[in-house]
Amino acid sequence: MLSMTGWLFSLAAAICATILAAAANQPTLQMTAVAVVCVAITLIAIREHQRLQETGAPTSAIASSTARYLALVWAWAALAVLITYVFIIDKHWAEWWQFFIGFSFAAVATLAFSLLLDRDRAAGRDDATLVKAGRVLLQVQVIGMAAGIISLFVDNKFPRAANHADWAGCNIFFFGALAIAVISLDALRSPKYV
């Protein structure tokens, strides 16, 4: 499982790639960087999930790993939006702070869930109710991310040109939502994650 140091390093690298691309004020470049970050986190999460299944890890370990990678995506999105709209992009996007708060709350809640599962496992418990609650939360996230992605297309916000202040945020939201959905769907496919 991704250690806390690895988690923080991955978060810092993902944020740097995202904000450096945004600083160029090139939506396509920033979109590419955001896509690469999200694909990398997603592939690492899926590989970790498969490795845990192959080694016969307890269900709570698999659930904790899934939650930790989801928290990584949420934290990346929150901090990327914050840094991009406070320090990088000159255009004012009035709603950036709402996305920052929402993404931050999701990151903290998901990381807390992961730590709760780890604590129970360290104490020799495997809380089936907690794991089932996690499964329901994954299902809710998949539905929410699908609705968010659809709304971006319906509102013509993806892809977005640089003359719109929210172009970087829309890229972060789109690919972040895809990453959350794919990681969640991968976890939901697991026969152990009931």
Steps between C-alpha positions, in 0.01 A plus 500: 500500500612855435682628810418844636837626374433355155150645511631849580775475235247388238270785599779758472615368161144496363434855618829628354428346161151649497590854605809523280287410199234753607768769531565467126138614447456226240180301564614207285833471682332522841234251387774258396682540832177449694415192293847350555477562876157339523591202281814440708314510833224279360738237361701489823178464702372217279835320509511528880145369519591199284816432703303503825244259355768266368675484836177426685494826695204555732202686359567796727853533354357512148236752606761713676725502194210605279405779741858624523533532121163671478615743769812564294289601198271720711796669675679556169188659351444724804857625521540534124188720485615706800852564374392552140236762581682677783852511355506402132205620291431873489137465394256493790279192529249572773410136573853357546475507879181292500674224307804529727283454813303210349808318374682562831210360701488191278878452535496528880193275535642235269841504666334478843303197377824337384669567834196362687523177302876482567446554873239225519726261309795582730277416797419161344149593387352489152181708517268365229246776564762768440612329179138476381452870574810567292347305213186714512716814502685370193170451319389853593832639376468323164151644451614847609805496273291384203253785564787749530662387175168512314431849636835624366398394149142625533625842617772509229772527766727227369724555321526867594695783331739725693268800464278339766632543855396148600689314225761348733240406760287327239798291389576405860136416567456291184809282536473485878142377468611237249776382736259480796246309292752249358668433837156454659375270223815290525445458873133416452597215263686327781327186626654562846372856523143411593 
